[in-house]
């Protein structure tokens, strides 16, 4: 396995990670990859029965996401480009909830919450977000909306536009439990595998939805660090990798692959000092670079689309749609409808007043 000491002969881990998390164009990603010892796409052909065959020691290799050379069809599932972003936001909420659950277990045995909403009520005393506009009591000494606004800072979605010609990137960050480097391949980069079926307080089960984002962009990178006091035997540090679409020469089975540092699929490892250089105490960072939103303007499209997709999310989150712009706290359309109803008590309307409508009938 390529450890931090091996990478140090090519890059400085702290400086490399600083540059990695700011690489938000395809050109920046390619410059980053040019500094690393990477085996050619045709030099290593993954074989599920013998992943070590053809592996070159001291090199990173393009390894199929989920350990599946036929993952193309499974990843290209999203019908709209906003859908995978919503899935990533849900994954981030799960990471924040799981952090509180594991700390609860560490303090002593406790029965698990039976639903995600019960978990949020237990760990954050937060009701359904659609109830916030009508809530008159304080939450942990704060006004409900102020409390929710602060909580939203733990999950951030950023839209960037850089380069010439301009490219969009979507970055999803959470301050949740994170994954240890030796577990990223089996969790964040798995397909159809999950450790959630026995955790009713989490949302997803199949470990699939967020991966569709790989098909909507040219490159993705992921950075993750597990909470240091919940490593469960793993080594503290940062896992990092890049995902791209691989088109093998002379073959039709294109697939999505990530840079692996070991034949079992483990990703490159960087020391805790690298995490400290970018202020990453724990959590997951995904960036999807050169994201294809089609012919529409994503800055205008993301806000209504995400509020629709996550109609009443269990946790609030932030959306940044441009440099220098303030974050929009995202509570979902259930919250927005309730807020409008509170503001329009006398008119008793929920969202829009269409006025009188003329109905034509055939006689």
Residue pairs with C-beta under 8 A, 6 or more apart in sequence:
1 261
1 262
1 266
1 269
2 37
2 58
2 59
2 60
2 261
2 262
2 268
2 269
3 269
4 13
4 237
4 269
4 270
4 271
4 274
6 58
7 13
7 16
7 36
7 268
7 270
10 35
10 36
10 37
11 35
11 36
13 270
13 271
13 273
13 274
14 273
14 274
14 277
15 277
16 32
16 35
16 270
16 274
17 223
17 238
17 240
17 270
17 274
17 275
17 277
17 278
18 277
18 278
19 28
19 32
20 32
20 221
20 223
20 240
21 221
21 223
21 278
21 285
21 287
22 28
23 29
23 31
23 32
23 221
23 287
23 289
24 160
24 162
24 167
24 169
24 171
24 287
24 289
25 162
25 163
25 167
25 169
25 289
25 290
26 163
26 167
26 218
26 219
26 289
26 290
27 163
28 289
29 218
29 219
29 221
29 242
29 289
32 242
33 242
33 259
36 60
36 259
37 58
37 59
37 60
38 59
38 60
38 61
38 62
38 259
39 56
39 59
39 60
39 61
39 62
41 62
41 246
41 248
41 257
42 248
42 249
43 54
43 56
44 54
44 55
44 56
44 61
44 62
45 54
45 248
46 63
46 64
46 67
46 69
47 53
47 54
48 67
48 68
48 69
51 67
51 263
51 264
51 265
52 263
55 61
55 263
60 259
60 260
60 261
60 268
61 259
61 260
62 244
62 246
62 257
62 258
62 259
62 260
63 185
63 257
63 258
63 259
63 260
63 265
64 71
64 255
64 256
64 257
65 71
65 75
65 189
65 190
65 191
65 211
65 214
65 243
65 255
65 256
65 257
65 258
66 74
66 189
66 190
66 191
66 192
66 193
66 211
67 185
67 265
68 74
68 191
68 255
69 253
69 255
70 253
70 255
71 191
71 255
71 256
72 253
72 254
72 255
72 256
74 191
74 192
74 208
74 211
75 191
75 211
75 212
75 214
75 215
75 256
76 212
76 215
77 208
77 209
77 212
77 215
78 84
78 212
78 213
78 215
78 216
80 305
81 216
81 291
81 292
81 293
81 294
82 301
82 302
82 305
82 306
82 309
83 209
83 212
83 309
84 209
84 210
84 211
84 212
84 213
84 216
84 288
85 157
85 170
85 172
85 213
85 302
85 306
86 305
86 306
86 309
86 310
87 204
87 209
87 210
87 212
87 213
88 157
88 172
88 210
88 213
88 286
89 155
89 157
89 172
89 306
89 310
89 313
89 317
90 203
90 204
90 209
90 210
90 310
90 313
91 172
91 174
91 204
91 210
91 284
92 155
92 172
92 173
92 174
92 176
92 284
92 317
93 116
93 155
93 174
93 203
93 313
93 314
93 315
93 317
94 176
94 196
94 202
94 203
94 204
95 174
95 176
95 177
95 178
95 283
95 284
96 154
96 155
96 174
96 175
96 176
96 177
96 315
97 116
97 119
97 120
97 123
97 176
97 201
97 202
97 314
97 315
98 176
98 177
98 199
98 202
99 176
99 177
99 227
99 230
99 282
100 119
100 123
100 124
101 112
101 113
101 119
101 123
101 199
101 201
102 177
102 227
102 230
103 230
104 110
104 123
106 229
106 230
112 199
112 200
112 201
113 119
113 122
113 200
113 201
114 200
114 201
115 200
115 201
116 201
116 202
116 203
116 314
117 128
117 314
118 201
119 201
119 314
120 126
120 314
120 315
121 127
124 151
124 315
125 139
125 140
126 139
126 147
126 148
126 151
126 315
127 135
128 312
128 334
129 148
129 312
129 313
129 316
129 331
129 332
129 334
129 335
130 312
130 332
130 334
130 335
130 337
130 338
131 338
132 144
132 145
132 148
132 331
132 335
132 338
133 145
133 335
133 338
133 339
133 341
133 342
134 338
134 342
135 144
137 144
138 144
138 147
139 147
139 148
140 147
142 150
148 316
148 329
148 331
149 316
149 329
151 315
151 316
152 315
152 316
152 317
152 318
152 327
152 329
152 330
153 318
154 174
154 175
154 176
154 315
154 317
155 172
155 173
155 174
155 175
155 315
155 316
155 317
155 318
156 171
156 172
156 173
156 174
156 317
156 318
156 320
156 327
157 170
157 171
157 172
157 173
157 302
157 306
157 317
157 318
157 319
157 320
157 330
158 170
158 171
158 172
158 173
158 320
159 168
159 169
159 170
159 298
159 299
159 302
159 319
159 320
159 321
159 322
160 168
160 169
160 170
160 171
160 323
161 167
161 168
161 299
161 322
162 169
167 289
167 290
167 291
168 290
168 291
168 293
168 298
169 217
169 287
169 288
169 289
169 290
169 291
170 213
170 217
170 287
170 288
170 291
171 285
171 286
171 287
171 288
172 285
172 286
172 287
173 283
173 284
173 285
173 286
174 283
174 284
175 281
175 282
175 283
176 282
176 283
176 284
177 226
177 227
177 230
177 282
177 283
178 224
178 225
178 226
178 227
178 282
178 283
178 284
179 187
179 188
179 224
179 226
179 239
179 284
180 224
180 225
180 226
180 231
180 232
180 234
180 235
180 236
180 237
180 239
181 224
181 234
181 235
181 237
181 238
181 239
181 266
181 267
181 268
181 269
181 270
182 234
182 235
182 239
182 266
182 269
183 226
183 234
184 222
184 224
184 239
184 241
184 266
184 267
185 258
185 260
185 264
185 265
185 266
185 267
186 193
186 265
187 193
187 195
187 207
188 222
188 224
188 284
189 222
189 241
189 243
189 258
189 265
189 267
190 207
191 207
191 208
191 211
192 206
192 207
192 208
193 207
194 204
194 205
194 206
194 207
196 202
196 204
196 205
196 207
197 205
203 314
210 286
211 256
213 220
213 286
213 288
213 291
214 220
214 243
214 245
214 256
214 288
215 245
215 256
216 288
216 291
216 292
217 288
217 289
217 290
217 291
217 292
218 244
218 245
218 289
218 290
219 242
219 243
219 244
219 288
219 289
219 290
220 242
220 243
220 244
220 286
220 287
220 288
220 289
221 240
221 241
221 242
221 243
221 286
221 287
221 289
222 239
222 240
222 241
222 243
222 258
222 267
222 284
222 285
222 286
222 287
223 238
223 239
223 240
223 278
223 280
223 284
223 285
224 238
224 239
224 283
224 284
224 285
225 236
225 237
225 238
225 239
225 272
225 275
225 280
225 281
225 282
225 283
226 234
226 236
226 282
227 281
227 282
228 236
228 272
228 282
235 269
236 272
237 269
237 270
237 271
237 272
237 274
237 275
238 269
238 270
238 271
238 272
238 274
238 275
238 280
239 267
239 268
239 269
239 270
240 267
240 268
240 270
241 258
241 259
241 260
241 267
241 268
242 258
242 259
243 256
243 257
243 258
244 256
244 257
244 258
245 254
245 255
245 256
246 254
246 255
246 256
246 257
247 254
248 254
248 255
258 267
259 267
259 268
260 266
260 267
261 267
261 268
261 269
275 281
291 298
293 301
298 321
299 321
299 322
302 319
302 321
303 319
303 321
303 328
303 330
306 319
306 330
307 330
307 331
307 332
307 333
307 336
308 333
310 330
310 332
311 332
311 333
311 334
312 332
312 333
312 334
312 335
313 330
313 331
313 332
316 329
316 330
316 331
317 329
317 330
318 327
318 328
318 329
318 330
319 327
319 328
319 330
320 327
320 328
321 328
336 351
337 350
337 351
340 349
340 350
340 351
341 348
341 349
341 350
344 350
347 353
